[in-house]
Amino acid sequence: APKKNQIADADHVEMQTCPISVADCPPGTLRDANPQRGKTAKVYAQVTNTGLHPGTNVRVVALFAEASTGLPLLPADFWTTTFPAGSTTCGALDTSGGWNFVESGNPCRVIQVVNPDTPEVVGFNWKVPLGQAEHSCILIVTESLSDPLDSTIRATNERRVSRLVPNHHQISLRNLHVVDVPAALMARGRFRGFEPMNVVNPTKSNAPV
C-alpha cells in the first residue's frame, strides 16, 4: 500500500472511511489492496456490537487457506483444541488439511470491550507464502461469553465453511486475489510493506458482537 495508507494500528474510522471499491484514498485511511506473495500483508478484522450491552473479552482468530478447488474443511479438532468454548486463547492448529493461522506466532486477539455502535478493530501480520494460490480466503471467527457461538456448532462438530459463514454472524470469510510482487519493485528490492484487507461478514444480525 502507498505510504500514506500504511497504518500500524487502525481504528474503525480509518478502516471504514475508504470503500473497498475505490483505487485511491487520502492519507490516514486504509486502502484495500491485493496481497502479494513474499510480502507481509496487514489483515484487519472489525468487530461490531449491534446489541444493547457491552461485549467483553471478545476472542478473534484469523485463518487462511487456498480455495482454487474449494475451501477445505476445518480441522477435526478445531472446536475442541484450536478454538475451544469458554477460553480467551487459541490452541494448536492442525495444518494438514490446508488451514493455517494468519499470524502463527500470535494467532488470537482479545478485545477487552466492544461497546454498542462503536466497532473495534484488530490487526494480524500475514507473511504471504511465496507459493500462495491466486484464489485464497481468510476466515475470521469471533466469540465471547456474552455472545457465544451457537452450541450446535461444537455439538455437531460443524467444519464446513459454506455452512458456518452464512448462518453465524460471528464467522466471516473474505475472498482474496493473491498476486506476485511487480517486477519493477522486485528489481529495486522493495519487498516490505503492509497491504490492508477489510474482512467483513456478508450477513447481518441483531445479536451482540
C-alpha positions in Angstrom: 0.0 0.0 0.0 1.2 3.6 -0.5 3.0 5.0 2.5 0.1 7.5 3.1 -2.2 4.5 3.7 0.0 2.4 5.9 -1.3 2.4 9.5 0.2 0.4 12.2 -2.9 0.2 14.4 -6.1 1.2 12.7 -9.4 2.0 14.3 -12.9 1.7 12.9 -12.9 5.2 11.4 -9.7 4.7 9.5 -11.0 1.3 8.3 -14.4 2.4 7.2 -13.5 5.7 5.5 -12.1 4.2 2.3 -14.5 1.9 0.4 -13.1 -1.3 -0.9 -14.1 -0.5 -4.5 -12.0 2.7 -4.9 -8.5 2.8 -6.2 -7.1 5.6 -4.0 -7.8 7.1 -0.7 -6.5 10.1 1.3 -3.7 9.8 3.9 -4.7 8.3 7.3 -7.2 5.8 5.8 -6.8 2.2 4.8 -6.8 1.3 1.1 -7.7 -2.2 0.2 -5.1 -4.0 -1.9 -4.3 -7.4 -3.2 -1.9 -9.4 -1.0 1.5 -10.0 -2.7 3.5 -13.2 -2.4 6.6 -12.9 -0.3 5.4 -9.7 1.4 3.8 -9.0 4.7 0.1 -8.0 4.5 -1.8 -6.4 7.3 -5.1 -8.2 7.8 -7.7 -6.1 9.8 -10.9 -7.6 11.3 -13.6 -5.2 12.6 -15.9 -6.5 15.4 -19.2 -4.7 15.7 -21.7 -4.9 18.6 -25.2 -4.4 17.5 -26.7 -5.3 20.8 -27.6 -3.1 23.8 -24.8 -4.1 26.2 -21.0 -4.1 26.0 -19.3 -7.3 25.0 -16.2 -8.2 26.9 -13.2 -10.4 26.2 -14.0 -10.9 22.6 -11.7 -13.5 21.1 -10.7 -13.2 17.4 -8.8 -15.7 15.3 -7.7 -15.3 11.7 -7.0 -18.3 9.3 -6.2 -18.6 5.7 -6.4 -21.4 3.1 -6.2 -21.9 -0.7 -9.5 -22.0 -2.4 -8.6 -22.9 -6.0 -10.7 -26.1 -5.8 -12.9 -25.1 -3.0 -12.2 -24.5 0.7 -11.1 -27.4 2.9 -13.0 -28.5 6.0 -11.8 -27.0 9.3 -9.6 -29.5 11.2 -11.4 -32.2 13.1 -10.3 -30.8 16.5 -10.8 -27.1 15.6 -13.7 -26.5 18.0 -12.1 -28.5 20.9 -8.4 -27.7 20.6 -7.9 -24.6 18.5 -10.9 -22.6 19.4 -12.5 -24.2 22.5 -15.5 -22.8 24.3 -15.1 -20.5 27.3 -11.5 -19.5 26.5 -9.7 -16.3 25.7 -6.7 -18.1 24.0 -6.2 -20.3 20.9 -4.7 -23.8 20.9 -2.7 -25.6 18.4 -3.9 -25.8 14.8 -3.7 -28.9 12.6 -2.5 -27.5 9.3 -2.5 -30.8 7.4 -5.9 -30.1 6.0 -5.0 -26.7 4.4 -5.9 -24.1 7.1 -3.2 -22.0 8.7 -3.1 -19.2 11.2 -2.6 -15.8 9.6 -0.1 -14.9 12.3 1.2 -18.2 13.6 3.2 -16.6 16.5 0.2 -14.7 17.8 -2.9 -16.3 16.3 -5.6 -14.8 18.6 -6.5 -11.3 19.6 -8.7 -10.4 22.6 -10.7 -7.2 22.6 -11.4 -6.2 26.2 -14.6 -4.3 25.5 -16.8 -3.8 22.4 -19.4 -1.2 23.1 -22.7 -0.9 21.2 -22.3 1.1 18.0 -18.6 1.6 18.5 -16.7 -1.1 16.4 -13.3 -2.3 17.4 -10.5 -3.3 15.0 -7.7 -5.8 15.4 -4.8 -6.5 13.1 -2.8 -9.5 12.1 0.5 -9.6 10.2 0.3 -12.1 7.4 3.6 -13.3 5.8 2.1 -14.3 2.4 3.8 -17.5 1.3 5.7 -17.4 -2.0 3.6 -20.2 -3.3 0.2 -19.0 -2.1 -2.6 -19.7 -4.6 -4.1 -16.8 -6.5 -7.6 -17.7 -5.2 -7.3 -17.9 -1.4 -9.5 -17.0 1.5 -9.2 -15.6 5.0 -11.6 -16.8 7.7 -12.3 -14.8 10.9 -14.0 -16.4 13.9 -15.0 -14.4 16.9 -16.6 -15.4 20.2 -17.3 -14.0 23.7 -19.1 -15.2 26.8 -21.8 -12.6 26.1 -22.1 -13.7 22.5 -21.1 -17.4 22.3 -21.2 -19.4 19.1 -24.3 -21.5 18.6 -23.8 -24.6 20.7 -24.8 -26.8 17.8 -21.5 -25.9 16.0 -19.4 -27.7 18.6 -22.1 -30.4 19.4 -22.1 -31.5 15.7 -18.5 -30.5 15.0 -19.6 -28.4 12.0 -16.5 -27.9 9.9 -18.0 -26.8 6.6 -17.2 -23.1 6.0 -20.1 -23.0 3.5 -22.5 -23.7 6.4 -20.7 -21.7 9.1 -20.3 -18.3 7.4 -23.9 -17.6 6.2 -25.5 -18.9 9.3 -23.4 -17.4 12.1 -22.7 -13.7 12.5 -19.5 -14.4 14.5 -17.9 -16.0 11.4 -16.9 -14.2 8.2 -15.0 -15.0 5.1 -13.0 -12.9 2.6 -12.1 -14.0 -0.9 -8.6 -12.9 -1.9 -6.7 -12.3 -5.2 -3.1 -13.1 -4.4 -0.6 -11.6 -6.8 3.2 -11.5 -7.5 5.3 -8.5 -6.5 5.6 -6.3 -9.6 8.8 -6.9 -11.4 9.9 -3.2 -11.1 9.6 -3.4 -7.3 11.5 -6.7 -7.2 14.3 -5.1 -9.2 14.6 -2.3 -6.7 14.4 -4.6 -3.7 11.1 -3.1 -2.5 9.6 -6.1 -0.8 8.5 -4.7 2.5 5.2 -3.0 3.5 1.6 -3.7 4.6 -1.4 -4.5 2.5 -4.6 -3.7 4.4 -7.6 -6.0 3.8 -11.1 -5.4 5.3 -12.6 -8.7 6.5 -16.3 -8.3 6.6 -19.3 -10.5 7.4 -21.7 -10.9 4.5 -24.7 -11.3 6.8 -26.5 -9.1 9.2 -27.7 -9.9 12.7 -29.2 -8.1 15.7 -27.2 -10.2 18.1 -24.5 -8.6 20.2 -20.8 -8.5 19.0 
